[in-house]
Amino acid sequence: MKRIGQVAMLFGLVLLLFPAGLPAAEKGAEHARKTLLADLHKEKQVSCTDCHGKGKKIVVDDGESQVNFNCVNCHGGLAKLAAGAKDKEHINPHSSHVGAMNCTVCHQGHQSSAAYCNQCHTFDLPMAGDSALGDPRPSRPVLREVERADVVVVGGGGAGYTAAITAHDMGLKVILLEKQPVAGGNSMLAAGGMNAAETKFQAAKGIKDSVDQMVQDTMKGGKNQSDPALVKVLAGNSAAAVDWLTSIGADISDVGRLAGASAPRAHRPTGGATVGPHITGVLKKNAEQRKMDVRLNSRVLEIRKDRSGRVTGVVVQGKHTGTYTIAARAVVLTTGGFSANPKKVGAYRPEYREMKTSNQPGAMGEGMDIGSQAGAALVDMKEIQIHPTVAAGSRILISESVRGNGAILVNREGKRFVNEMTTRDKASEATLKQTGGSAFVVFDEGIRKSLKQIDGYFHLGLVKAGATPVELGRVLGMPGETLAQTIEAYNKAVDAKDDAEFKRPNLTRALRTPGYYAIEVKPGIHYTMGGVKIDPAARVIGEDGKPVAGLFAAGEVTGGVHGGNRLGGNSICETIVFGRIAGAHAAGEAKALMTPKKGKGAPKPAAPKEMKKAS
């Protein structure tokens, strides 16, 4: 470790990801692109054991915990690297990803550093250790005894962590498996808020809402194709889900309004910060505090069943440990959707095949495949949502909450063309009909200050600016006077509380505070409403109409909740509500299968009191 410390300052500079737009010929970047991390360390007389540990045999676990411990011990964590960056004007990946994220997500030791970030973003970010050559050193299968757990949760997004924590807190041994090198899934990208009705935070703000209203909005938004029983569970347990998140440390006290909602019910952190990173951060912290068994780089290949058809565990392929089996009394699928899988999207909706997606690269739909192989029925698979505001030329979603806080949509002629708070399918359809198939989200400094997450769009260089509406229009290549007239007409509608032209329901604030800003947006693939069929207890339903014994599911891997179109804010609500239900009922079933004590019967499944509606 002493030798590592001697080269920390020098090599720490090499480890920095270089910002977009910087010349590729810079010496540090050029050196990094030609040399593997292992070679760079070797040049500084750092041995294998300095990184991997000084045991008799070097063993790298799938989560690469020892390696990352030594990375941080030498170079410092993300926060330290971000603070030490000299370039404060360009994108700083270390500051953008501060939190529980391994160095090895981006930086590889014995192979070309996988540009994991470029699977989500479209930036030119050469990385330390990037090389066209190298020694990939594939993992070799390791013979292992069958591991055992009470409950296995497959998928480390919001629903997965929620289910795992719930089952753990009911006294069960839980293993959470995530195929990606970083946990969080699409939940990490959620921006707008978490819908919930009749919450204490709504009451404190004098907001009138009801579970029945949320049910009606969800059914209407889903084109009345949703399973009414699942929608009632979603809305009926939403306030309890908010209370649970608050009890474990989340701040979702701010309440806004998203498209398709008849009342403000989108809960988010104070000041309107992005909800997904906050909630997933809280869930991860709680899992760490409980010392739960969370395994990264661990792909589930198969759900195992016995002759009676009961689920008995999973087959796992670890990045370093090879293929092994975990025996379990119950399995919970929380693997997400397939929006990042063009082949699968194209199979169901050929017209969407070439569209960009706002999803993280792990959203490939394998969970639906292994669920189907285990007997699960699939529903609503052709129902794929495109979101109207994905930043043009990127995969970055411009949150619906920006429009919810007052922004408008204009076309290349500088005119509004749609009710900005209509459902996503209608807004997307209207946008695609405009010149160039795109539009601009337009807002002012007042809206910018009302929503913290907007600062991130400035950081990523997505925003165009002008001191006045006329100047902004000219920057965008449209008639500036027309844009100014459009904004003035909208401001009058806000003053009159009546949008006569487009019937926008929530006229929250006028656009009168200089400067003026715009982000070009295009519709992109955002969410897959279909998936494995579940009942209100989150039990997976088979092709025969009966529950697959021991198999549960929650989140975007399931179908039935959202029908033909999902309302913004309902996804995070679904992950928490059904994640808790799935975790509780999986734990209850596992307990019922445990060997009863002498003279006593097996314990009966039990779920928290607020989940009685899901029984």
MIDO-720739 format. One line per 2 residues: their letters; for each residue x, y, z of C-alpha. Coordinates in Angstrom, 1 decimal. Example, Ala and Ser with C-alpha at 12.3 -4.5 7.8 and 13.67 -1.06 7.14 Angstrom:
residues 2
as> 12.3,-4.5,7.8  13.7,-1.1,7.1
end
This chain:
residues 615
mk> 0.0,0.0,0.0  2.9,2.3,0.6
ri> 4.0,2.0,-3.1  0.4,2.8,-4.2
gq> 0.4,5.9,-2.0  3.6,7.1,-3.7
va> 1.9,7.2,-7.1  -1.5,8.2,-6.0
ml> -1.3,11.9,-7.0  0.2,11.1,-10.4
fg> -2.1,8.2,-11.3  -5.1,10.0,-9.9
lv> -4.8,12.4,-12.8  -4.8,9.6,-15.3
ll> -7.9,8.1,-13.8  -10.0,11.2,-14.4
lf> -12.4,10.9,-17.3  -11.8,13.6,-19.8
pa> -14.7,16.0,-20.4  -16.6,16.2,-23.7
gl> -15.1,18.6,-26.3  -11.5,18.5,-25.1
pa> -8.9,17.7,-27.7  -8.2,14.0,-28.1
ae> -4.5,14.7,-28.5  -4.0,15.7,-24.9
kg> -1.0,13.7,-23.6  -2.8,12.2,-20.6
ae> -5.8,11.0,-22.6  -3.6,9.8,-25.4
ha> -1.5,7.8,-22.9  -4.6,6.4,-21.3
rk> -6.2,5.3,-24.5  -3.1,3.2,-25.4
tl> -2.4,1.5,-22.0  -4.3,-0.8,-19.8
la> -4.7,0.0,-16.1  -2.6,-3.0,-15.2
dl> 0.2,-1.8,-17.3  0.0,1.7,-15.9
hk> 0.2,0.4,-12.4  3.1,-1.9,-13.3
ek> 5.1,1.0,-14.7  4.9,2.5,-11.2
qv> 6.0,-0.8,-9.6  2.6,-1.6,-8.2
sc> 2.1,-5.4,-8.1  -1.0,-7.5,-8.5
td> -1.3,-8.1,-4.8  -1.2,-4.4,-4.1
ch> -4.6,-4.2,-5.9  -6.1,-7.6,-5.3
gk> -4.8,-8.3,-1.8  -1.9,-10.2,-0.4
gk> -3.5,-13.6,0.2  -1.9,-16.8,-1.1
ki> -4.4,-16.9,-4.0  -5.8,-13.9,-5.7
vv> -9.6,-14.2,-5.7  -11.8,-11.4,-7.1
dd> -15.4,-11.5,-6.0  -18.2,-10.6,-8.5
ge> -18.7,-7.2,-6.8  -14.9,-6.5,-7.0
sq> -15.0,-5.2,-3.4  -11.3,-5.7,-2.6
vn> -10.1,-4.1,-5.8  -12.4,-1.1,-5.3
fn> -11.4,-0.8,-1.6  -7.8,-0.4,-2.7
cv> -8.7,2.0,-5.5  -10.4,4.3,-3.1
nc> -7.8,3.8,-0.4  -5.2,5.0,-2.9
hg> -6.9,7.6,-5.1  -9.8,8.7,-2.9
gl> -13.5,8.3,-3.5  -15.6,9.9,-6.2
ak> -16.2,13.0,-4.1  -12.5,13.6,-3.5
la> -11.6,13.1,-7.2  -14.5,15.4,-8.2
ag> -13.2,18.1,-5.8  -9.7,17.8,-7.1
ak> -10.6,18.2,-10.8  -9.0,21.3,-12.3
dk> -11.6,21.7,-15.1  -14.7,23.1,-13.5
eh> -16.5,24.1,-16.7  -17.0,20.8,-18.5
in> -18.8,17.6,-17.5  -17.2,16.0,-14.5
ph> -18.2,12.3,-14.3  -16.9,12.0,-10.7
ss> -19.2,14.7,-9.4  -22.1,13.4,-11.5
hv> -21.9,10.0,-10.0  -20.9,10.6,-6.4
ga> -22.3,7.8,-4.3  -21.9,4.0,-3.9
mn> -20.5,3.3,-7.3  -17.4,1.2,-7.9
ct> -14.4,2.5,-9.8  -14.4,-0.7,-11.8
vc> -17.8,0.2,-13.4  -15.8,2.4,-15.7
hq> -12.1,1.4,-15.2  -11.0,-2.1,-16.0
gh> -7.7,-3.6,-15.0  -6.9,-6.3,-17.6
qs> -9.1,-5.3,-20.5  -10.1,-2.1,-22.4
sa> -12.0,0.1,-20.0  -15.6,-0.5,-20.9
ay> -17.2,2.9,-21.7  -20.2,2.0,-19.5
cn> -21.2,5.7,-19.4  -21.4,5.9,-23.2
qc> -24.1,3.2,-23.0  -26.2,5.8,-21.2
ht> -24.8,9.0,-22.6  -23.5,10.2,-25.9
fd> -20.3,12.0,-24.8  -16.8,11.5,-26.0
lp> -15.2,10.4,-22.8  -11.9,8.6,-23.2
ma> -11.0,6.7,-20.0  -7.9,5.6,-18.3
gd> -6.9,2.1,-19.4  -8.8,2.4,-22.6
sa> -7.1,0.2,-25.3  -7.9,-1.7,-28.4
lg> -5.7,-4.5,-27.2  -5.3,-6.2,-23.8
dp> -5.8,-9.4,-21.9  -9.5,-9.8,-21.3
rp> -8.9,-12.7,-18.8  -12.4,-14.2,-19.0
sr> -13.7,-15.7,-15.8  -13.4,-19.4,-15.4
pv> -16.2,-21.5,-13.9  -15.6,-22.4,-10.3
lr> -17.0,-25.5,-8.8  -19.0,-24.4,-5.8
ev> -21.4,-26.0,-3.4  -25.0,-24.9,-3.8
er> -25.6,-21.8,-1.7  -28.8,-21.3,0.2
ad> -31.1,-18.4,1.0  -34.7,-18.0,2.1
vv> -35.5,-15.4,-0.5  -33.6,-14.5,-3.7
vv> -34.3,-11.2,-5.4  -33.3,-10.9,-9.0
gg> -32.7,-7.3,-10.1  -31.1,-4.4,-8.1
gg> -33.3,-1.5,-8.9  -35.9,0.3,-6.7
ag> -38.3,-2.6,-6.7  -35.5,-5.1,-6.0
yt> -34.0,-3.2,-3.1  -37.5,-2.6,-1.6
aa> -38.4,-6.3,-1.8  -35.1,-7.4,-0.4
it> -35.2,-5.0,2.6  -38.8,-5.9,3.3
ah> -38.0,-9.6,3.3  -34.9,-9.1,5.4
dm> -36.8,-7.1,8.0  -39.2,-10.0,8.4
gl> -36.2,-12.1,9.6  -35.3,-13.9,6.4
kv> -31.9,-14.6,4.8  -32.0,-12.6,1.5
il> -29.6,-12.5,-1.5  -30.0,-9.7,-4.0
le> -28.6,-10.3,-7.4  -27.8,-7.5,-10.0
kq> -26.3,-8.3,-13.4  -24.9,-4.8,-14.0
pv> -21.7,-3.5,-12.4  -23.7,-0.8,-10.7
ag> -27.1,-1.2,-9.0  -30.0,1.1,-9.3
gn> -31.5,0.2,-12.7  -33.9,2.6,-14.3
sm> -34.9,3.8,-10.8  -31.7,5.7,-10.7
la> -32.9,7.7,-13.7  -36.4,8.5,-12.5
ag> -36.8,12.3,-12.3  -40.4,13.6,-12.0
gm> -41.7,12.2,-8.7  -43.5,9.4,-7.0
na> -47.3,9.5,-7.3  -49.2,8.9,-4.1
ae> -52.7,9.9,-2.9  -54.0,11.0,0.6
tk> -50.5,11.6,2.0  -49.5,13.7,4.9
fq> -47.4,15.9,2.7  -50.4,16.7,0.5
aa> -52.5,17.4,3.6  -49.8,19.8,4.9
kg> -50.0,21.8,1.6  -53.8,21.7,1.5
ik> -53.9,19.6,-1.6  -57.2,17.8,-2.1
ds> -56.7,14.3,-3.6  -58.1,10.8,-3.1
vd> -57.3,7.2,-3.7  -60.3,7.0,-6.0
qm> -59.0,10.0,-8.0  -55.7,8.3,-8.5
vq> -57.4,5.1,-9.6  -59.5,7.0,-12.1
dt> -56.5,8.9,-13.5  -54.4,5.8,-13.8
mk> -57.2,3.9,-15.6  -57.9,6.8,-17.9
gg> -54.2,7.3,-18.6  -53.8,3.6,-19.3
kn> -56.7,3.7,-21.9  -58.8,1.5,-19.5
qs> -56.6,-1.4,-20.3  -55.0,-1.7,-16.9
dp> -56.0,-4.5,-14.4  -58.4,-2.6,-12.1
al> -57.4,-4.8,-9.1  -53.7,-3.9,-9.5
vk> -54.5,-0.2,-9.9  -56.5,-0.2,-6.7
vl> -53.6,-1.8,-4.9  -51.2,0.8,-6.4
ag> -53.3,3.7,-5.3  -54.5,2.3,-2.0
ns> -51.0,1.5,-0.8  -49.3,4.6,-2.2
aa> -49.5,6.8,1.0  -48.2,3.9,3.1
av> -45.3,3.6,0.7  -44.5,7.2,1.1
dw> -44.6,6.8,4.9  -42.3,3.8,4.7
lt> -39.7,5.6,2.5  -39.8,8.5,4.9
si> -39.3,6.2,7.9  -36.1,4.8,6.4
ga> -34.6,8.3,5.7  -36.1,9.5,2.4
di> -37.1,13.1,1.8  -40.1,13.2,-0.6
sd> -42.0,16.1,1.0  -42.2,18.3,-2.0
vg> -45.3,17.7,-4.1  -45.8,18.6,-7.8
rl> -48.1,17.7,-10.6  -47.3,15.5,-13.6
ag> -49.2,14.9,-16.8  -52.5,13.1,-16.6
as> -53.0,13.7,-12.8  -56.1,15.5,-11.6
ap> -54.2,16.9,-8.6  -50.6,17.4,-7.4
ra> -49.4,14.0,-6.2  -45.9,13.6,-7.5
hr> -43.7,13.4,-4.3  -40.0,14.4,-4.6
pt> -37.2,15.8,-2.5  -37.3,19.3,-1.2
gg> -36.8,21.9,-3.9  -37.9,19.5,-6.7
at> -34.6,17.5,-6.9  -34.7,14.3,-9.0
vg> -36.5,11.6,-7.1  -34.8,8.4,-8.5
ph> -31.2,9.0,-7.4  -32.4,10.1,-4.0
it> -34.7,7.1,-3.3  -32.3,4.5,-4.7
gv> -29.5,6.1,-2.6  -31.6,5.7,0.5
lk> -32.5,2.1,-0.3  -28.8,1.2,-0.9
kn> -27.8,2.9,2.3  -30.4,0.9,4.2
ae> -29.2,-2.4,2.6  -25.6,-1.5,3.6
qr> -26.7,-0.7,7.2  -28.4,-4.1,7.4
km> -25.2,-5.8,5.9  -27.4,-7.4,3.3
dv> -25.9,-9.8,0.7  -26.0,-7.7,-2.5
rl> -24.1,-9.2,-5.5  -23.2,-7.2,-8.6
ns> -22.1,-8.6,-11.9  -24.3,-11.6,-11.2
rv> -26.6,-12.6,-14.0  -29.4,-15.1,-13.4
le> -29.6,-17.6,-16.2  -32.5,-19.7,-15.0
ir> -35.2,-20.1,-12.3  -35.2,-23.7,-11.0
kd> -38.3,-25.6,-10.1  -39.0,-29.1,-8.6
rs> -41.2,-31.7,-10.2  -44.3,-30.3,-8.6
gr> -43.7,-26.9,-10.3  -42.5,-25.1,-7.2
vt> -39.7,-22.6,-7.5  -36.6,-23.9,-5.7
gv> -33.9,-21.3,-6.6  -31.8,-19.8,-9.4
vv> -28.8,-20.5,-11.5  -26.3,-17.5,-11.4
qg> -23.4,-16.6,-13.7  -20.9,-14.4,-11.8
kh> -18.4,-12.3,-13.7  -15.5,-13.8,-11.7
tg> -17.0,-16.8,-9.9  -18.5,-18.6,-12.8
ty> -21.9,-20.4,-12.8  -23.4,-21.6,-9.5
ti> -26.8,-22.3,-8.0  -28.6,-20.6,-5.1
aa> -31.4,-22.7,-3.5  -34.2,-20.6,-2.2
ra> -37.8,-21.0,-0.8  -39.0,-18.0,-2.8
vv> -37.7,-15.9,-5.7  -38.7,-12.3,-6.6
lt> -38.3,-11.0,-10.1  -37.5,-7.2,-10.3
tg> -35.4,-7.1,-13.4  -37.1,-4.2,-15.2
gf> -38.3,-3.7,-18.8  -36.8,-4.0,-22.3
sa> -36.7,-0.4,-23.6  -32.9,-0.7,-24.2
np> -33.3,-3.8,-26.4  -34.0,-2.6,-29.9
kk> -34.5,-6.2,-31.2  -37.1,-7.0,-28.6
vg> -38.8,-3.6,-29.0  -38.8,-4.0,-32.8
ay> -40.3,-7.5,-32.5  -43.4,-6.0,-30.8
rp> -43.4,-2.5,-32.4  -41.4,-2.3,-35.6
ey> -42.1,1.4,-35.9  -40.1,2.1,-32.7
re> -37.0,0.0,-33.7  -34.8,2.9,-34.6
mk> -35.8,5.3,-31.8  -33.4,6.2,-29.0
ts> -34.2,5.2,-25.5  -33.9,7.0,-22.2
nq> -33.2,3.8,-20.4  -30.0,2.5,-18.8
pg> -28.3,-0.3,-20.8  -29.4,-3.1,-18.5
am> -33.1,-2.8,-19.6  -32.9,-5.8,-21.9
ge> -35.9,-7.8,-20.8  -34.2,-11.0,-19.7
gm> -36.3,-11.2,-16.6  -39.4,-11.6,-18.7
di> -37.7,-14.4,-20.6  -36.6,-16.4,-17.6
gs> -40.0,-15.8,-16.0  -41.7,-17.1,-19.1
qa> -39.4,-20.1,-19.1  -40.5,-20.8,-15.5
ga> -44.1,-20.8,-16.6  -45.2,-17.2,-16.2
al> -47.8,-15.7,-18.5  -46.9,-12.5,-20.3
vd> -49.4,-9.6,-20.8  -49.5,-6.3,-22.6
mk> -46.1,-6.9,-24.3  -47.0,-4.6,-27.3
ei> -47.7,-1.7,-25.0  -44.4,0.4,-25.3
qi> -44.4,4.0,-24.2  -42.5,6.7,-26.0
hp> -41.7,9.8,-23.9  -42.1,13.2,-25.6
tv> -39.1,14.9,-24.1  -35.8,13.1,-24.6
aa> -33.0,15.6,-25.3  -32.4,15.5,-29.0
gs> -29.3,13.6,-30.0  -29.0,11.9,-26.5
ri> -30.6,9.4,-24.2  -31.2,12.0,-21.5
li> -34.7,12.4,-20.3  -36.0,16.0,-19.7
se> -38.3,15.4,-16.8  -42.0,15.9,-17.1
sv> -41.7,18.0,-13.9  -40.1,20.8,-15.9
rg> -43.4,21.2,-17.8  -45.3,20.5,-14.5
ng> -43.6,23.6,-13.0  -44.6,25.8,-16.0
ai> -42.5,25.1,-19.1  -44.1,25.1,-22.5
lv> -43.5,23.2,-25.7  -42.9,25.1,-28.9
nr> -42.2,23.9,-32.5  -39.5,25.2,-34.9
eg> -41.9,28.0,-35.9  -41.9,29.3,-32.3
kr> -45.5,28.2,-31.6  -47.2,26.0,-29.0
fv> -48.9,23.0,-30.5  -50.2,20.8,-27.7
ne> -51.4,20.8,-24.1  -48.1,20.3,-22.4
mt> -49.7,18.3,-19.6  -51.6,15.8,-21.7
tr> -50.6,12.1,-21.5  -47.2,11.1,-22.9
dk> -48.6,9.2,-25.8  -50.6,12.2,-27.1
as> -47.7,14.7,-26.5  -45.3,12.4,-28.3
ea> -47.7,11.9,-31.3  -48.1,15.7,-31.6
tl> -44.4,16.3,-31.4  -43.6,13.8,-34.2
kq> -46.0,15.7,-36.5  -43.9,19.0,-36.1
tg> -41.2,20.1,-38.5  -38.2,17.9,-37.9
gs> -40.1,15.6,-35.6  -38.8,17.6,-32.6
af> -39.8,20.5,-30.3  -38.3,22.8,-27.6
vv> -39.0,22.8,-23.9  -39.0,26.5,-23.1
fd> -38.7,28.0,-19.6  -37.4,31.0,-17.8
eg> -35.2,31.7,-14.8  -38.2,31.5,-12.4
ir> -38.9,27.9,-13.5  -35.2,27.1,-13.3
ks> -35.0,28.2,-9.7  -38.2,26.3,-8.8
lk> -36.7,22.9,-9.7  -33.2,21.8,-8.7
qi> -33.0,19.0,-11.3  -32.9,21.6,-14.1
dg> -29.3,22.5,-13.1  -28.2,19.1,-14.3
yf> -29.3,19.9,-17.8  -27.1,23.0,-17.8
hl> -24.2,20.9,-16.5  -24.7,18.5,-19.4
gl> -24.7,21.3,-21.9  -28.2,20.7,-23.2
vk> -29.6,24.2,-22.7  -29.7,27.1,-25.1
ag> -30.2,30.6,-23.6  -31.2,34.1,-24.4
at> -31.7,37.3,-22.4  -35.1,37.8,-23.9
pv> -37.6,35.6,-25.8  -36.7,37.3,-29.0
el> -33.0,36.6,-28.5  -33.7,33.0,-27.5
gr> -35.8,32.5,-30.6  -32.9,33.7,-32.8
vl> -30.5,31.4,-31.0  -32.8,28.5,-31.8
gm> -33.1,29.5,-35.4  -36.7,30.4,-35.3
pg> -38.6,33.7,-35.6  -37.8,35.5,-32.3
et> -40.8,37.7,-32.5  -43.1,34.8,-33.0
la> -41.6,33.0,-29.9  -42.1,36.3,-27.9
qt> -45.7,36.5,-29.0  -46.2,32.8,-28.0
ie> -44.8,33.3,-24.6  -46.9,36.5,-24.1
ay> -50.1,34.7,-25.1  -49.3,31.9,-22.6
nk> -48.6,34.4,-19.9  -52.0,36.0,-20.4
av> -53.6,32.5,-20.2  -51.8,32.0,-16.9
da> -53.1,35.3,-15.6  -56.6,34.5,-16.7
kd> -56.3,30.9,-15.4  -57.7,29.8,-18.8
da> -55.8,28.2,-21.6  -58.5,28.6,-24.2
ef> -56.3,27.3,-27.1  -54.9,24.0,-25.7
kr> -56.9,23.5,-22.4  -53.8,23.0,-20.3
pn> -55.1,22.3,-16.7  -52.3,23.5,-14.5
lt> -51.1,27.0,-15.3  -48.6,27.2,-12.5
ra> -46.5,30.2,-13.4  -45.9,32.7,-16.2
lr> -42.6,33.0,-18.1  -41.6,36.6,-17.2
tp> -38.3,36.2,-15.4  -35.1,36.7,-17.6
gy> -33.2,34.7,-18.9  -35.0,32.4,-21.1
ya> -34.0,28.9,-21.9  -34.8,26.0,-24.3
ie> -33.9,22.3,-24.7  -34.6,20.6,-28.0
vk> -36.4,17.3,-27.4  -37.6,14.3,-29.4
pg> -39.8,11.4,-28.5  -37.9,8.3,-27.4
ih> -38.6,4.8,-26.0  -39.1,5.2,-22.3
yt> -41.1,2.4,-20.7  -42.5,-1.1,-21.4
mg> -45.9,-1.5,-19.8  -46.0,-5.3,-20.5
gv> -44.4,-8.1,-18.6  -45.1,-11.1,-16.4
ki> -48.6,-11.4,-15.1  -49.1,-10.9,-11.4
dp> -52.0,-10.8,-9.0  -52.6,-8.2,-6.2
aa> -50.3,-10.2,-3.9  -47.5,-9.9,-6.5
rv> -47.6,-13.6,-7.2  -46.6,-14.5,-10.7
ig> -49.5,-16.1,-12.6  -48.8,-18.9,-15.0
ed> -50.3,-19.7,-18.4  -52.8,-22.0,-16.7
gk> -54.1,-19.0,-14.7  -52.7,-20.3,-11.4
pv> -49.8,-18.8,-9.3  -46.4,-20.2,-10.0
ag> -45.6,-21.5,-6.5  -42.7,-19.5,-4.9
lf> -42.4,-16.9,-7.7  -43.2,-13.2,-7.2
aa> -42.5,-10.1,-9.2  -42.6,-6.3,-9.0
ge> -41.8,-3.3,-11.0  -41.3,-2.9,-14.8
vt> -40.8,-6.6,-15.3  -44.5,-7.0,-14.6
gg> -47.5,-6.1,-16.8  -51.1,-5.1,-16.0
vh> -50.6,-2.0,-13.8  -50.3,0.6,-16.5
gg> -52.3,-0.8,-19.4  -51.9,1.1,-22.7
nr> -49.9,4.0,-21.3  -48.1,4.9,-18.0
lg> -48.7,8.1,-16.2  -45.6,9.9,-15.1
gn> -44.9,9.3,-11.4  -46.7,5.9,-11.3
si> -43.5,3.9,-12.0  -41.7,4.8,-8.7
ce> -44.9,4.3,-6.9  -45.3,0.9,-8.4
ti> -41.7,-0.1,-7.6  -42.2,0.7,-3.9
vf> -45.8,-0.5,-3.4  -45.4,-3.8,-5.2
gr> -41.7,-4.2,-4.1  -43.0,-4.2,-0.5
ia> -45.8,-6.5,-1.3  -43.6,-9.0,-3.2
ga> -41.0,-9.0,-0.5  -43.5,-9.5,2.2
ha> -45.4,-12.3,0.6  -42.2,-14.0,-0.6
ag> -41.0,-13.9,3.0  -44.3,-15.2,4.2
ea> -44.2,-18.1,1.8  -40.6,-18.9,2.7
ka> -41.5,-18.9,6.4  -44.4,-21.3,5.7
lm> -42.0,-23.7,4.1  -39.5,-23.7,7.0
tp> -39.3,-26.9,9.1  -41.8,-26.4,11.9
kk> -40.6,-26.6,15.4  -41.4,-29.7,17.5
gk> -45.1,-29.6,18.5  -45.9,-26.6,16.4
ga> -47.1,-26.0,12.9  -45.4,-24.0,10.2
pk> -45.7,-20.3,10.7  -48.4,-18.6,8.6
pa> -47.4,-16.0,6.0  -47.8,-12.5,7.3
ap> -47.6,-9.1,5.6  -47.4,-5.7,7.2
ke> -50.8,-4.4,8.3  -51.0,-1.6,5.6
mk> -50.7,-4.3,2.9  -54.0,-6.0,3.8
ka> -55.5,-4.7,0.6  -53.0,-6.8,-1.4
s> -53.8,-10.1,0.3
end
